[in-house]
Amino acid sequence: MTDELLNSPDHLAQQSRTPLLSRRHLIIGGALAAASGVAYARQPKEYAKPVDGEVFDDLLPAKVGGYEVVSTSGVVLPPPDTLRDRLYDNLATRVYSAPGHPHIMLLLAYNNTQDGVLQVHRPEVCYPVGGFALSPTQEVAIDAGERSIPANFFTAEGPDRVEQVTYFTRLGDAYPRSWAEQRLAVIKANLNGRIPDGMLMRVSLLGNDRDEALSDLRSFASKFVAASPPKLQRLLLA
């Protein structure tokens, strides 16, 4: 009876199918492993390494043209919460003064990873949290050597002061002026296999004259870039 079962057509057919099933599993498993390897190889990689906090702070120049640092406080900051700590690896502020000019407040915020979920807070978010009403944002440009950096300018009116603000953001090698452009910059970088880093440079002063303020802020921003050491220039301009 046992020999009959072993030699039965059903048993022989099952034996002939078993190697085929094993080979099929091997082929499928190999294809899945290859696909997994390709997916891993195509995962976006970090664009830049983190910067030590003390190193970053020391990069800011003490003198910018005729301006000198007089304080590190008095600057409107992003709201203090755990999200801010995740958004920025580095956050530095300075107040610069020059004879015959209003004080200029500077904020630099840097993160080596902008992944589409955590992205730099634009100043249009920070100021309303502090009780400021904002004017419409005006597109401007900042000269940086032979380059013209896309930037924004707006007026922030608070309970006790009027602040004129100019800023630019850099994500990878892009300079987005809006949230939409910012998200697009992250997507493009990811498609190229990179997770971009992000830098925000914001300069502001107190006063009611928009035109005069914009001229002063653009001039200072250009001089600040020129006065910065090469490492900070790379972080600012990529």
C-alpha positions in Angstrom: 0.0 0.0 0.0 2.8 2.4 0.8 4.5 1.8 -2.5 1.3 2.4 -4.3 0.8 5.7 -2.5 4.4 6.8 -3.3 4.0 5.9 -6.9 0.5 7.3 -7.3 0.0 10.0 -9.9 -1.0 12.6 -7.3 2.1 12.0 -5.2 4.4 12.2 -8.2 2.7 15.4 -9.4 3.1 16.9 -5.9 6.8 16.0 -5.9 7.3 17.6 -9.3 5.6 20.8 -8.2 7.6 21.2 -5.0 10.9 22.3 -6.6 9.0 24.7 -8.9 7.4 26.3 -5.9 10.8 26.6 -4.2 12.4 28.2 -7.2 9.5 30.6 -7.5 9.9 31.6 -3.9 13.6 32.2 -4.5 12.9 34.3 -7.5 10.3 36.4 -5.7 12.5 36.7 -2.7 15.4 37.8 -4.8 13.3 40.4 -6.6 12.0 41.8 -3.3 15.5 42.0 -1.9 16.8 43.8 -5.1 13.9 46.2 -4.9 14.6 46.8 -1.2 18.2 47.5 -2.0 17.4 49.9 -4.8 14.9 51.7 -2.5 17.5 52.0 0.2 20.1 53.3 -2.2 17.7 55.9 -3.5 16.7 57.2 0.0 17.6 60.9 0.3 20.8 61.5 2.2 21.6 64.5 4.4 22.9 67.5 2.5 25.1 68.8 5.3 26.5 67.9 8.7 25.3 69.5 12.0 27.2 72.5 13.3 28.2 72.7 16.9 26.3 75.4 18.7 29.4 77.3 20.1 31.1 77.0 16.7 28.1 78.5 15.0 27.8 81.4 17.5 31.5 82.2 17.1 31.1 82.5 13.3 29.0 85.7 13.5 31.3 88.7 12.9 31.7 91.3 15.7 32.0 94.1 13.1 30.1 94.6 9.9 31.2 97.7 8.0 30.8 100.6 10.5 28.5 98.5 12.7 29.6 96.7 15.9 27.8 94.3 18.2 26.2 95.9 21.2 23.9 93.2 22.4 22.7 89.6 21.9 19.1 90.3 23.2 16.1 92.3 22.1 15.3 90.3 19.0 11.9 88.8 18.3 12.4 85.0 18.5 10.3 82.1 17.3 7.9 80.9 20.0 9.8 78.9 22.7 8.5 75.3 22.5 9.7 71.8 21.8 9.0 72.3 18.1 11.4 75.2 17.9 14.1 73.0 19.4 13.5 70.5 16.7 13.3 73.0 13.9 16.7 74.6 14.7 20.1 73.1 15.4 21.5 76.6 15.8 19.8 79.9 16.7 21.9 83.1 17.2 21.0 86.7 17.6 22.9 90.0 17.6 22.1 93.7 17.8 24.5 95.9 15.7 25.0 99.7 16.1 26.7 102.3 13.9 26.9 106.1 14.3 24.1 107.9 12.5 22.1 104.7 11.9 19.4 102.8 13.8 20.3 99.6 15.6 20.0 96.6 13.4 18.7 93.3 14.9 20.0 90.1 13.4 18.7 86.5 13.7 20.3 83.4 12.1 18.6 80.0 12.4 20.1 76.9 10.9 19.1 73.2 10.6 21.1 70.6 8.7 17.9 68.6 7.9 14.8 70.0 6.2 12.7 66.9 5.5 9.4 68.4 4.5 7.9 67.8 8.0 10.3 70.0 10.0 11.1 73.2 8.1 12.3 76.7 9.1 9.7 79.0 10.6 9.2 82.0 8.4 9.1 85.4 10.2 5.5 85.8 9.2 4.7 83.1 11.7 6.9 84.4 14.6 5.8 88.1 14.7 2.0 87.5 14.9 2.6 85.2 17.9 4.3 88.2 19.5 1.3 90.4 19.0 2.4 92.1 15.8 0.2 93.0 12.8 2.0 92.5 9.5 1.9 94.4 6.2 1.7 92.5 2.9 5.1 90.9 2.1 7.1 92.6 -0.6 9.6 90.7 -2.7 13.1 92.2 -2.7 16.7 91.1 -3.3 19.9 91.2 -1.3 23.2 91.6 -3.1 25.9 89.1 -2.1 29.0 89.7 -4.2 28.0 88.8 -7.7 24.8 87.1 -6.6 21.4 88.5 -6.0 19.6 86.6 -3.2 15.7 86.5 -3.3 14.4 88.0 -0.1 11.2 89.3 1.5 10.4 92.6 3.3 7.4 93.5 5.5 6.4 95.9 8.3 5.4 94.5 11.7 3.4 96.8 14.0 3.3 95.9 17.6 1.7 97.6 20.7 4.8 99.6 21.5 6.9 99.6 18.3 7.1 99.4 14.5 9.7 97.0 13.1 10.8 96.8 9.5 11.9 93.3 8.6 13.9 91.8 5.7 14.8 88.1 5.5 15.7 85.3 3.2 15.6 81.5 3.6 17.9 79.0 1.9 17.0 75.3 1.5 19.8 73.4 -0.2 20.7 75.5 -3.2 17.2 77.2 -3.4 16.0 80.5 -1.9 12.2 80.0 -1.5 10.1 83.1 -0.8 6.9 81.3 0.3 5.8 78.1 2.0 4.8 76.6 -1.4 8.3 77.3 -2.8 9.8 76.0 0.4 8.0 72.7 0.1 8.8 72.4 -3.6 12.5 73.0 -2.8 12.4 70.0 -0.4 10.7 67.8 -2.9 13.2 68.6 -5.7 16.1 68.0 -3.4 14.6 64.6 -2.3 14.2 63.6 -5.9 17.9 64.3 -6.4 18.7 62.0 -3.4 19.3 64.7 -0.8 17.8 66.0 2.4 18.5 69.8 2.2 19.8 71.9 5.0 18.0 75.2 5.9 19.2 78.6 6.8 17.2 81.7 7.8 18.8 85.2 7.9 16.6 88.0 9.3 17.5 91.6 9.8 15.2 94.3 11.2 15.2 97.8 12.7 12.7 100.1 14.5 11.2 102.9 12.5 8.3 104.1 10.4 10.0 104.9 7.1 9.8 101.8 5.0 11.9 103.0 2.1 14.8 104.2 4.3 14.6 101.0 6.4 14.7 98.7 3.4 17.8 100.5 2.1 19.6 100.2 5.4 18.6 96.6 5.9 19.7 95.5 2.4 23.0 97.3 2.7 23.6 95.8 6.1 22.7 92.3 4.9 25.2 92.6 2.0 27.9 93.8 4.3 27.2 91.0 6.8 27.7 88.3 4.2 30.9 89.9 3.0 32.2 90.2 6.6 31.4 86.6 7.5 34.1 84.0 7.6 34.0 81.4 4.7 32.2 78.7 6.8 29.4 81.1 7.6 29.2 82.3 4.0 28.8 78.7 2.9 25.9 78.2 5.4 24.3 81.4 4.3 24.7 81.0 0.5 25.5 77.2 0.0 
